Amino acid sequence: MLPFSLIYHERYDLRLRDHVFPSQKYKLIRDRLLEEGFAAAEDFIAPEQATDDDMRLVHDAGWIQRLRTGTLDYMEVLRLEIPYSSPTVEAFWWAAGGTLLAARLAVRQRIGFNIGGGFHHAFPGHGEGFCAVNDIAVAVRRLQRDGAAARAMVVDCDVHHGNGTAAIFAGDDSVFTLSIHQFNNYPDQKPPSDIDIHLEDGVGDAGYLERLAAALGPALERFRPELVIYVAGADPYYQDQLGGLSLSLDGLRQRDRLVMESALRQGAAVAVVLAGGYAYQVEDTVTIHVNTAKVARELLA
């Protein structure tokens, strides 16, 4: 048995077919973890869907209603950059339920791992950048409401700035947001996080890890979160189609260790979500996410 649970549901797949976002990766990650003997069937837990009430802790009631009823206007669908369908909307609700469960289990097990989630571009009243709802914010607000974690930190290591998350928690002293990302990349408008590490194009392992370590350690020490949600995007990889950084597989493993080890050392629980990953070979994206799970196990060994 693993020392933490892996959260997965077959309905995570957004069913995007040939879209650049390979949403079939969630099943591929699960299958790889089983094939390699890293995990057994009993290590996987299926979440319940997030409820509409959970969603309304973060999102405007009108946005949730339009998603549920398929009444988005043309510009709203265009902004999402993915085709609208009822199964796709359902997948976002399952992913949010998974992130919520991962956060709850992290509080008990030190690490909770959602094989999905990380939709950090969703705002209260609209979605964008492949993200319809912000599961990260929903999980934080639900744990705060339940009294399970009063102070949370989001450490966003996707190659793209976590604009929706930054906007949702702006001015909120109970949530600290840190985003390390390629500056010359999506989104054009980057609402300020508490800490933004704007990286120039082509930054590799050494520069990335140095900048992240210099910001993360002091932020954790100063803020003292009870919960860290780690947005473990695979897209800083040097062969990613939508990224312009140059991290290697080993550099990404070092990043995973730096974030999770630093948070655990400060006594914070860590909930992992996967966010983006668009490598030319989907097997590379799967490897990066699988390696994140392997680092988590090493840290709890």
C-alpha positions as CSV (number, residue, x, y, z in Angstrom):
1,M,0.0,0.0,0.0
2,L,1.2,3.5,-0.8
3,P,1.5,5.9,2.1
4,F,-1.0,8.2,0.4
5,S,-4.1,7.7,-1.9
6,L,-4.3,8.3,-5.6
7,I,-7.5,10.0,-6.6
8,Y,-8.8,9.0,-10.0
9,H,-12.1,8.7,-11.9
10,E,-12.6,7.4,-15.4
11,R,-14.8,10.4,-16.1
12,Y,-11.8,12.8,-15.8
13,D,-11.4,12.5,-19.6
14,L,-12.7,15.7,-21.2
15,R,-13.2,13.8,-24.4
16,L,-11.4,16.3,-26.5
17,R,-10.3,13.8,-29.2
18,D,-7.5,15.3,-31.3
19,H,-7.2,18.5,-29.2
20,V,-3.7,19.7,-28.2
21,F,-4.8,19.0,-24.5
22,P,-4.4,15.2,-24.2
23,S,-7.1,14.6,-21.7
24,Q,-6.7,10.9,-22.1
25,K,-3.5,11.3,-20.1
26,Y,-5.4,10.7,-16.8
27,K,-6.2,7.1,-17.8
28,L,-2.7,6.6,-19.2
29,I,-1.1,7.8,-15.9
30,R,-3.3,5.4,-13.9
31,D,-2.4,2.5,-16.3
32,R,1.3,3.3,-16.1
33,L,1.3,3.4,-12.3
34,L,-0.3,-0.1,-12.3
35,E,1.9,-1.5,-15.0
36,E,5.1,-0.5,-13.3
37,G,3.9,-1.9,-10.0
38,F,4.1,1.5,-8.3
39,A,0.5,1.2,-7.2
40,A,-2.1,-1.5,-6.8
41,A,-5.8,-1.2,-7.5
42,E,-6.6,-0.5,-3.8
43,D,-4.3,2.6,-3.9
44,F,-6.8,4.4,-6.1
45,I,-9.9,6.1,-4.7
46,A,-12.7,7.4,-6.8
47,P,-14.0,10.8,-5.7
48,E,-17.6,12.0,-5.6
49,Q,-18.4,14.9,-8.0
50,A,-18.2,18.3,-6.5
51,T,-21.6,19.8,-5.9
52,D,-23.0,22.9,-7.5
53,D,-23.0,24.4,-4.0
54,D,-19.3,23.7,-3.8
55,M,-18.8,25.4,-7.2
56,R,-20.7,28.5,-6.0
57,L,-18.2,29.0,-3.2
58,V,-16.0,30.4,-5.9
59,H,-18.0,30.8,-9.1
60,D,-20.9,33.1,-10.0
61,A,-24.2,31.2,-10.0
62,G,-24.9,32.3,-13.5
63,W,-21.7,30.8,-14.8
64,I,-22.5,27.5,-13.2
65,Q,-26.0,27.6,-14.5
66,R,-24.8,28.3,-18.1
67,L,-22.3,25.5,-17.9
68,R,-24.9,23.0,-16.6
69,T,-27.5,23.9,-19.2
70,G,-25.4,24.4,-22.2
71,T,-26.4,28.1,-22.6
72,L,-22.9,29.6,-23.0
73,D,-22.8,32.2,-25.7
74,Y,-20.4,32.1,-28.7
75,M,-17.7,34.2,-27.0
76,E,-17.8,32.2,-23.8
77,V,-17.2,28.9,-25.7
78,L,-14.5,30.6,-27.8
79,R,-12.7,31.8,-24.7
80,L,-12.7,28.2,-23.3
81,E,-10.7,27.0,-26.3
82,I,-12.3,23.6,-26.0
83,P,-15.5,22.3,-27.5
84,Y,-18.5,22.4,-25.3
85,S,-20.3,19.2,-24.4
86,S,-22.2,17.9,-21.4
87,P,-19.7,15.1,-20.8
88,T,-16.9,17.7,-20.8
89,V,-18.7,19.8,-18.2
90,E,-19.3,16.6,-16.1
91,A,-15.6,15.9,-16.3
92,F,-14.8,19.3,-14.7
93,W,-17.1,18.5,-11.9
94,W,-15.5,15.1,-11.3
95,A,-12.0,16.8,-11.4
96,A,-13.1,19.3,-8.8
97,G,-14.4,16.5,-6.6
98,G,-11.0,14.8,-7.0
99,T,-9.1,17.9,-5.9
100,L,-11.4,18.4,-2.9
101,L,-10.8,14.8,-1.9
102,A,-7.1,15.1,-2.4
103,A,-7.0,18.2,-0.1
104,R,-9.1,16.5,2.6
105,L,-6.8,13.4,2.5
106,A,-3.7,15.5,2.5
107,V,-4.7,17.0,5.9
108,R,-4.8,13.4,7.2
109,Q,-2.1,11.7,5.2
110,R,0.3,14.6,4.6
111,I,0.0,14.2,0.8
112,G,-3.1,13.8,-1.3
113,F,-2.7,13.2,-5.1
114,N,-5.3,14.0,-7.7
115,I,-4.6,12.4,-11.0
116,G,-6.3,15.4,-12.6
117,G,-7.4,18.9,-11.8
118,G,-5.3,22.1,-11.8
119,F,-7.7,24.2,-13.9
120,H,-6.1,27.5,-12.9
121,H,-7.3,29.7,-15.7
122,A,-11.0,29.7,-14.6
123,F,-12.3,32.9,-13.1
124,P,-15.5,33.3,-11.0
125,G,-17.7,34.3,-14.0
126,H,-16.0,32.7,-17.0
127,G,-13.6,30.0,-18.1
128,E,-10.6,30.2,-20.4
129,G,-7.5,28.4,-21.5
130,F,-9.1,24.9,-21.3
131,C,-10.4,25.6,-17.8
132,A,-14.2,25.8,-17.1
133,V,-14.1,25.8,-13.3
134,N,-11.2,26.4,-10.8
135,D,-11.0,23.2,-8.8
136,I,-8.1,24.6,-6.9
137,A,-10.1,27.5,-5.5
138,V,-13.1,25.3,-4.9
139,A,-11.1,22.9,-2.7
140,V,-9.5,25.7,-0.7
141,R,-12.9,27.4,-0.1
142,R,-14.6,24.1,0.9
143,L,-11.8,23.2,3.4
144,Q,-11.9,26.7,4.8
145,R,-15.7,26.5,5.2
146,D,-15.4,23.1,6.9
147,G,-12.7,24.3,9.3
148,A,-10.2,21.8,7.9
149,A,-7.6,24.3,6.8
150,A,-7.8,28.0,7.5
151,R,-4.6,29.1,5.7
152,A,-3.8,27.7,2.3
153,M,-1.0,28.4,-0.3
154,V,-1.2,27.6,-4.0
155,V,2.2,26.9,-5.5
156,D,1.6,27.0,-9.3
157,C,4.4,25.5,-11.4
158,D,2.6,25.2,-14.7
159,V,4.4,27.0,-17.5
160,H,1.4,29.3,-17.8
161,H,0.6,31.9,-15.2
162,G,-2.2,31.0,-12.8
163,N,-4.3,34.0,-13.7
164,G,-7.7,32.7,-12.5
165,T,-6.4,31.6,-9.2
166,A,-4.6,34.9,-8.6
167,A,-7.7,36.9,-9.4
168,I,-10.0,34.7,-7.2
169,F,-7.7,35.1,-4.1
170,A,-6.6,38.7,-4.7
171,G,-6.7,40.6,-1.4
172,D,-7.4,37.5,0.7
173,D,-5.0,37.2,3.6
174,S,-6.0,33.6,4.2
175,V,-4.6,32.3,0.9
176,F,-1.2,32.9,-0.5
177,T,-0.6,32.5,-4.3
178,L,2.8,31.8,-5.9
179,S,3.1,31.3,-9.7
180,I,6.4,30.5,-11.5
181,H,5.8,30.6,-15.3
182,Q,7.1,31.7,-18.6
183,F,6.3,35.4,-18.9
184,N,6.1,35.5,-22.7
185,N,3.3,33.0,-22.9
186,Y,-0.4,32.7,-22.2
187,P,-2.3,34.5,-20.7
188,D,-1.6,38.0,-21.9
189,Q,-3.2,39.6,-18.8
190,K,-1.6,38.3,-15.6
191,P,-3.4,39.4,-12.5
192,P,-0.8,39.7,-9.7
193,S,-0.2,36.7,-7.4
194,D,1.3,37.3,-4.0
195,I,4.5,36.2,-5.7
196,D,5.0,36.0,-9.4
197,I,8.2,34.6,-10.8
198,H,8.3,35.8,-14.4
199,L,10.8,33.6,-16.4
200,E,12.3,34.6,-19.7
201,D,12.1,32.2,-22.6
202,G,14.3,29.1,-22.5
203,V,15.1,28.9,-18.8
204,G,16.5,25.5,-17.9
205,D,16.8,23.4,-14.8
206,A,19.4,25.4,-12.9
207,G,17.9,28.8,-13.4
208,Y,14.3,27.5,-12.7
209,L,15.2,25.7,-9.5
210,E,17.3,28.6,-8.2
211,R,14.5,31.1,-8.7
212,L,11.8,28.8,-7.2
213,A,13.9,27.9,-4.2
214,A,14.7,31.6,-3.4
215,A,11.0,32.5,-3.4
216,L,9.3,29.4,-2.0
217,G,11.3,28.9,1.2
218,P,10.8,32.4,2.6
219,A,7.1,32.4,1.6
220,L,6.4,29.2,3.4
221,E,8.3,30.3,6.5
222,R,6.5,33.7,6.5
223,F,2.9,32.5,5.7
224,R,2.9,29.1,7.5
225,P,0.1,27.5,5.5
226,E,-1.8,24.5,6.8
227,L,-2.4,23.3,3.2
228,V,-0.4,23.7,0.1
229,I,-2.0,22.9,-3.3
230,Y,0.8,22.1,-5.6
231,V,0.0,22.7,-9.3
232,A,2.4,20.3,-10.9
233,G,2.2,21.2,-14.5
234,A,4.2,19.1,-16.9
235,D,4.5,21.9,-19.5
236,P,7.8,23.5,-18.4
237,Y,9.3,20.5,-20.2
238,Y,11.7,21.3,-23.0
239,Q,9.7,19.4,-25.6
240,D,6.3,20.8,-24.7
241,Q,4.2,22.2,-27.6
242,L,2.7,25.1,-25.6
243,G,5.7,25.9,-23.4
244,G,8.9,27.8,-24.0
245,L,11.0,26.7,-21.0
246,S,13.7,24.1,-21.1
247,L,13.4,21.8,-18.1
248,S,14.5,18.2,-18.4
249,L,12.7,15.2,-16.9
250,D,15.3,15.2,-14.1
251,G,14.8,19.0,-13.5
252,L,11.0,18.5,-13.2
253,R,11.6,15.7,-10.6
254,Q,13.9,18.1,-8.7
255,R,11.1,20.7,-8.9
256,D,8.6,18.3,-7.5
257,R,10.9,17.4,-4.6
258,L,11.7,21.0,-3.8
259,V,8.0,22.0,-3.6
260,M,6.7,19.0,-1.7
261,E,9.7,18.6,0.6
262,S,9.7,22.3,1.5
263,A,6.0,22.3,2.3
264,L,6.2,19.2,4.4
265,R,9.2,20.5,6.3
266,Q,7.1,23.5,7.3
267,G,4.3,21.2,8.6
268,A,1.9,21.8,5.7
269,A,-0.2,19.2,4.1
270,V,0.3,18.9,0.3
271,A,-2.5,18.3,-2.3
272,V,-1.1,17.7,-5.8
273,V,-3.0,18.5,-9.0
274,L,-1.6,17.9,-12.5
275,A,-2.6,20.9,-14.7
276,G,-1.1,21.2,-18.1
277,G,1.2,19.0,-20.2
278,Y,1.4,19.0,-24.0
279,A,4.6,17.2,-24.9
280,Y,5.0,16.2,-28.6
281,Q,5.0,12.6,-27.3
282,V,2.1,12.1,-24.8
283,E,4.2,9.4,-23.2
284,D,6.6,12.1,-22.0
285,T,3.7,14.0,-20.3
286,V,2.6,10.7,-18.6
287,T,6.2,10.1,-17.4
288,I,6.5,13.6,-15.9
289,H,3.2,13.1,-14.0
290,V,4.1,9.6,-12.9
291,N,7.5,10.9,-11.6
292,T,5.6,13.4,-9.4
293,A,3.9,10.5,-7.7
294,K,7.2,8.7,-7.3
295,V,8.7,11.7,-5.6
296,A,5.7,11.9,-3.3
297,R,6.2,8.3,-2.2
298,E,10.0,8.9,-1.6
299,L,9.2,11.8,0.7
300,L,6.8,9.8,2.8
301,A,9.0,6.6,2.9
